[in-house]
Amino acid sequence: MLAERLLFVYLTWHICFVSSTAASNSTVILIALDGFRWDFISKASTPNLDFIAGGGVKAKYVENVFPTVAMPNLYTIVTGLYPESHGIIANEMFDPDFNATFLRSNNETRWWDGAEPIWVSNQKQGFKSALSYWPGYDVNIGGYLPSFSSDDAKYSKPFVSKDNLMPEKERIDLVMKWLTMKAPPNFIAMYFAEPGRTGHTYGPDSPKTENSIEKSDSAVVGYLVEKLRKANLLDKVNVIFTSDHGLAKYNTSDFVNFDDIVNASSYELWAGNGAFLTLEPHSGQEGYVYQSLKEGEGNPNRFKVYRKEEVPEKLHFKKNRRIGSVVVLMEKGWYARGSKMSKNLTEGMIKGGQGYSTVHEDMYPFLIARGPAFKKNFSSDSFKLLDIYPMICEILGIKPAPNNGSLARVKQLFGEPFATPTTPRETTESSTSKQKDGNNIVKIVGFAIVGFAVVVFLVASILLTVRWCKRDEQSKKTWMESEETPAIQAEETQALQEDHDEGKKLASRVEFEKGYVYIEGALRTE
């Protein structure tokens, strides 16, 4: 009898505390499918994404950031900053201070430390993060590497080679291993190169691109759903599917040879993918380069030329040393080539591209999400890629770093208040408004009430156990002293109950809708 009662107390303690190490409803799995345009879900058979949307939320589209290429946008998702602020302004770029060129496979800290990605903030605040080939997964940022990573020497990195990549299902099996650990990560980010890789080669309207979309839906989305369901985690974790950019159809004859417009020896190409360029004229050649390009804009317009300081504000693409003095934006469908760019590019070599201005909807990615944090079967208005960062911070219950996103724009996605993580972390305060201070007080009081109720319950359980033990001891003594077995009087006990108000989960957040953070200076806002 004593053993049973002690077991009861142990199980109560285990349920209240130990089980908190399992994947909770604050867990986020973020998955980016490269080049998955916002309307691709209607261009192919995607039953698994349809399932996620039916049980969750689907955005009309997501407005990404310029330049609309992979690396800048993937880093924007996890920092909430414009590329001019986080510093990854292109897939490949030149830094005049370093006198070096960044390639997508580069994992030197100096290229990435312009911002603090969400996995670093998450780990600083007492949690664990896991990354599967998300840009920055193998970089020491602020003294932190991800808690777990899918980096495997026997496989190629997706940004280095198209061959010998870790199979999709093997990567998801690894994620499930992380999720079912005794102390699992609460944030997981995964990047997949399809359907974008196929779409670049064959174009967004190609049957091969359609097949790639359907394969991603099956091998990535479908397999993940299957594994989560088997682990009884499908409705306990939050899964977010999105992309870095969309794809536009190239007109195979609409290539602009810049060698015919400006002498290649008069400038250096600092960054660009053919849909946009950032140039640095040689000393004394500034006027010649700019004027030659202005005259070459053409009729019909093939591209627009700007001095760095004249780039439209809405693009947020001028306050970074890695952006050259002259910026060229190609009109959608046109593509630049020349001796300093796309050297091996020929007509028809690629038929789908990205990098154009954010005014073009073809550049917009999608977002579909499901989990305890989200509404069910809800179609939302569009919002910005920047807003994904504060949204994830809110779900994780962590304090966001200064960012350009807006939680207000994505509040429409949230369902009923969801539980906050139980892992202890440093309490932080927001100094931005009295309202946020009040929200923190409400949250702290709520946690205090819950904690008090648990303590009272445990103390009561222990006291009852001691009382039962004493009664058993007395009963045994009486039985031994008497020839007859005495009748044991039934004794009623009343369970202790404690009603409490659940603290509303209001993570402090910092929203910088119009501000920016300049990479060269100290972190600051406007």
N, C-alpha and C positions, 0 to 999 in steps of 0.2 A: 504493500500500500504506500509506504514511504517513497519507494522508487517511482511509482506511478505519479505521485504528486510532484516530486522533483522534476520528472520528465515534463509535466504540464508547465511548470515555470520555465524550464529550458526552451520548450517549443514557443512559448509566448515571447521570450527574449529573441529567439531566432527569427520569428516572423516580423517582429518590430525592427530589428536591426540588421541581422546577417543577410536576410534575403534582399536587402537593398543593393547588393552587389550584382544582382541579375540585371540584364538589359531592361531599362525602365522606360516609361512613357516620355521621358525627356531625351531619349536617344535619337540622334539624327544620322541618317545615311544619305549623303549627298552624292548624286551620280550625274556626271556630265557626258552627254553623247555628242561628240564633235559634229558640227555642221548640221545639227538637227533643226531645220527651220520650223518656225511656229506652225506652219500649215502642213507639214509632212505627215502628221497623224491622219490627215484626211486624204492623203495621196497613196496610202498603202494599207494593208491589213495589219492592224496593231491591236489584237484582242487583249493583250496584257496591259498595255498602256491605257486602253479603254477601261479595263477593270480597275486600275489605280484611280483613274479620273472618276469613275462611277462611285467609288467608295471614298473619294477625297475631293480635291479641288483641281481646277484647270484654268490657267490664265488665258485670256484672249491672245496675248503675246507679251513678250518681255522686251523692252527697249534696252539694247546693250550699249556699250560705250565705244567711242572712237579711239583708235582704229579698230574696226570690227574684225579682228583676227584673234587667233586662239589664245596666245599667252597673256596679252593684256587683259582680256575679258575673264579668263579663268582666275587670274590673280585679283581682279576686281570683285568677283563673286565672294572670295574668302577674305577680302579686306574692306569692302564697301567704299573703296576709293577710286577716283578717276586715275587712268594711267599716268597722267602728268604728276600725280601725287605719289603713287606707289612705286613709280620708276620703271616698270616693265612696259615700255611704250611701243614695243613691236616684238615680233617673233625673233628677229635678229636686229641688233642695234650697236652703234658705236658710242662710246663714252669718251669725251675729250679729256676729262680729268684722268681717267685710267689709261688713255691712249690704247684702248683695247676694244675688241668687238665681242659682243655677247651672242652666243648661240643657244639654241633651245635646250641643249644638253648640259649647259653650264651650271654647276652647283656651287660656285664660289659665293660666299656670304655677301661680299661687297655689292653684288648685283641685286640682291634680294632684300637688303635691310632697310629699304625706304619705307617699309610698313610692317606692321605686326599682323600676320595672318591669324585666322580664327583658331587654328589648332594650337598656336603658341599661347594665345590668351586663355584658351580652355585649360591647358596644362598649368599655366601660372596660377589658375584659380582652383587647382586641386583635382582636376579630372584627367582622363587619358584620351588620346586621339590616335587614329589610325588612318594612313593614307595609302592608296593604291594607285601609283603613277600620276597623282595630281601634281602639276608643276610646283616645285618647291619641296616635294616629298623627301628628297635626299639632301636638303640644305640645312645647315645649322643657322638658325635665325634667332638672334637675341639669346644665344646660348642654348637653344632648344632644338632637338630633332623630334619628329613624331614618336610617340610612345611605341607604335608598331608601324611597320612598313612592308609592302609587298616586294621590295627590292630583292631580286634573286639573280645571282651572277650567271645562271644558265640561260637567262632570257635577255633579250635586247630591250633597251628603253624605247618606248613608243615614239619619242621625239628624235631618236637617232636612226632607227631602222624600221622598215615596214615588215621585215621578216623576223621569224623566231620570237614572236611576242608571247607573253603568258596567255594561255587560252582563257576566254571569258569565264567559263565554268570553274576553272581552277582558281581564278581570282575571287569569284563569289564564294567558293568553298572556304577560302582563306578568311573572307569576311565573316562567314558563319562561325568559324573557329574563334575569331576575336569576340563575336557577340555572345558566345556561350562560355566564355572564360569566367572564372570565379569573380574577377574584378575587370569587367569588360570596358572598352572605351565607350564613351557616350557620344563621340563624334567620329564619323567615318566618311572619307571623301574618296571617290573613285572617278577616274577619267578613262573614257574609251574613245579610240580614234575613228570609229565608224558611227554613222554613215558618211561623215565628212570626207574621209579619204577617198572613198569611191565617188562621191559627188563631185569632188574637185576634178577628177579625171574624166568623168563621163557627163557631168552636168546634172542639175537638179531634177530634170524631167526624164532622165534616162531610166529604162527598165532595170538596169543594173543598180542604180541608186535606190529604186523601189525595193529591189531584193535585199539590199543592204539594210534598209530601214526595217524590213520584216525580220531579218536575221537578228538585228539588235533587239527587237521586241521579244523574240523568242529566247535567244541565248543569254541575254542580260536580264531584261525585265521579267520574263516568264520564269526563268530558272531561279531568280532571286525570290520571287513570290512563292514558288514551290518550296524552297528551302526555309523561308520564314514561316510558312504555314506548318511545315513538319515540326519546326522547333517551337511552335505555339507563340511566335513572336510577331505574326503578321499585323495584329491589331495593337501591339504594344510598343512598336518603334515607329518613328516618323521617317518616311522615305520621300526624297525630293529628286525628281528627274528634271534636268534642264540642259542647256547647251551654251556654248560660247558665242555662236553666231549662226546665221543662216547661210544660204548660198544663192548667188545670182548667176544667171546664164550669161556666159561670155558670147559675144558675137565674134565668131572665129576670124572674121576679116577686119575687125575693129581694133587692131593693134597700132599703137603709136610708137614709132621709132624715135626716141629722144636724141639719138645721135644726129638726126636730120634737123633738129631744132636748136640744140646748144652743144658746143664743143665739150666733149667728155673730159678733156684735160683741164677745164676751167672750174671743176667742182669735185667734191667727194660725196658719195652717196652714204648717208648715215643710217638710214632705215627705209624700208619700203618693201612691198610685196607685189608691186605692179598695179594695184588699185589705189595706192597712195605712196608718196615719196617724201622724204625729208632730206634736203641737200644742204651742204655747206660750201659756198663758193670759196675759191682760193682768194688770198689777199689781193685786193685790187680788181677782182672780177665780179664783185657783188652786183654792180649795176648791169653789167653785160648779161650775167646769168638770169637775173630777174626779168629784165626787159625782153630777152630772147624768148623766155618761157611765156611771158604775157602775150607776145605776138603770135606764139604758136598755139594758143588756146583754141583757135580755129572757129570756123563756122560750118557746120553746126558745132556747138561746144563739145570739146572732147575732154577737157579738164579745166580746173580752176587753179590759179597760182596765188599764193599769199606770202607776204613776209610773215615771219613767225609771230610778230606782235599783232598782226592783222587777222589771224585765224579767228573765225567766228566763235564767240564766247560759248555757244551751245556745245561746241565740240570739246572744250576743256583740253586743248592740245597746244599749249605754248609755254607753260611755266615749268620747264624741265630742261636741264642742260643737255640731255640726250636728243632733243629735238633740234634739227638744224635750222639755219636762218631762213631757209625757203621751204615752204610746204606745198606740195602738189596733190590735189584731190582729183582723181579720175572720175568722170561721169560714169554712171552704172552701165556696164556692158563694155566699156573701153578698158584697155589694158596697156600698160607701159612696158616697153622693152628697149634694150640698148646695150652697149658694151659694158656698162657698169651695173646692169640689172638683168635678171632672168636670161642669163647668157645662153642657156640651152633651149630656151623657149621658142617654139615654132608654131605657126598657125595650126590649130586643131589639137595641140599637145594637151591642153587642159580646156575644159568646157564649163567649169563651175568655179566661182571664186567668191572671195570675201575681202573686206578691207575698205569698202565704200562708206560714204557718209551715213550717219544714223538716221537721215531723213528717208532712207529707202527701207521699206518694210521687208524686202527680201533678206535684209541683214538680221532681222529679229529672230531670236531663239524662242523656244517654248518653255513652259513649266507646268508640270503635273505633280501633285503631291498627295500623300495619304498617310494617316496616322492619327493618334489621339489628340494631337494639337490642332487638327484641321477639321473644317466642316466636311459634310458628306454630299457628294453629287452636286457640287457648287461650281459654277462657272463665274470667274471673276473678271473685273475690268483689267486692262493692261497696267503694268507698273514697270519699274526700272530694274535692271540687273543689279544695280547698286543696293536695292532694297532687300535682296536675299540675305545679305550679311546681318543686318539688324534683326531680321526675322529669325534666323538660326540662333543668334545670341539670345533672343527672347525665349525660344524653346528650350535651349540648354540651361537657361537661368544664369548666364554669365554677364559680366559688365563688358559692353563693347568698347573697343578703342575708338577714338575720334574717326568719324567716317562721313561720307557724302550721301548715305542712304537715308531712307525715311521709313520708320516703322508704321507711321500713319497710313501709308499707301498700301501696306500689306495686312493691316489689321482685319480687313474684310475676309481673309482666308481662315482666320482662327475660329475654332468651334468653342465648346464649353471650356471654362478655365481648366488648364491641365496642370498636373502635379509638378512641383519643382524637384530637382535632384536632392537626394538625401545625403550625398557625400559632403562632409564639412568643407567649407571654404571661407576665405576671408570676407567679412562683411564690408561692403563698400558703400559710400554715400555719393549722391549726385548733388553737385552744387549749382546745377543749371536752373532749378526752380524750386519753390516751396512745395509745389505739388508733388515733385519726385521725392522730396524729403518725407512728406506725409505718407507716400506710398511705401517707402522703406520701413517706416514705423509700423504701418499696418502689417507688413510682411513679417517683421520681427515679432510683433505681438502674437500673430497667428502661429508662428513656429513655437513661441514660448508656451502657448496654451496647449498645443499638441504635445510638446515635450512634457509638460506638467501632467497631462492626462496619462501618458505612457508610464511615467514614474509612479503616479498614484496606483495605477493598475498593477505594476510589478510589485510595489511594496505590499499592496493588499493581498496579492497572490502568495507572497512569502509569509506574511502574517497568518493567513489562513492555513498554509501548510504546516507552520509551527504549531498552530492551535490543534489541527487534526492529529499531528504526531503526538502531542501531549495527551489528547483524548484517547488515542489508541493505547498509549502506555498505561493510562489509568484503567482502561477497560481490561487490559491484560492482567493487571495487578488484581482487580476485583474478581476476575474469573478464577485466578489461581487461589484466592482466599476463600472462595465459596464452593459448596458442593454442587450448586445449581448454576447453570449459565444464565446470568442476568439478562433481562430484555434490554436491548440497546434502544434508548429513546431516540426517535427521529429528531433531528435538529435542523431547522430551516435556516438557510443562509441567503442573504440578499446580495446579488452581484453589484459591484460598484460601477457606476456609470458616470461618465463625465462628458457633457455636451460641450462642444467647443466650436468656435468659428474658424473655419479654414482660412489661413492667411491667403489673400489673393496674390497670385503670382504676378508681380509687377517688377521685372528686372529693370534696374536703372539703365538708362540708355542715353546715348548722346547722338543727336541727329544734326547733321550739317547739310541741309538741303542745298544751300547755295555756296557753301564755303569750300575751300580746297586746302590741301596740305602740301607745301612745297618741299620737294625732296632735298634741296640744298640747305635749307634753313632748319631751325628747330620746328617741331610739330606745332602748328598754330592754325587758327581758324579765322574766317572772316564772317 
